[in-house]
Amino acid sequence: MDVSAAALNQLPQRQRQVVRMHLAGAQPAEIAIELSMAKATVRVHLHRAMKTLQTNTTPAPPGRRRSRRTPSLCGRHAQRGETKR
């Protein structure tokens, strides 16, 4: 993965540390020991960092908008045919 220094600088400090170590070839278990955190925390930092880097470098497809859910009744009320109050 090719990541620019400018893109890395947009990440929070902990995510930046984890990503740099990962790019250097360290495994999540090694990163966890080095940074004194749980292996699951390392995986969360990597996931969030990669998501941030991907959204910051990939433009949204034209004509696509993020969907917005409209408020509605929960399932059991809707099934009974009740209306919103």
Secondary structure as GFF3:
##gff-version 3
##sequence-region A 1 85
A	DSSP	alpha_helix	5	9	.	.	.	ID=ss1
A	DSSP	alpha_helix	13	23	.	.	.	ID=ss2
A	DSSP	alpha_helix	28	35	.	.	.	ID=ss3
A	DSSP	alpha_helix	39	57	.	.	.	ID=ss4
A	DSSP	alpha_helix	75	79	.	.	.	ID=ss5
###
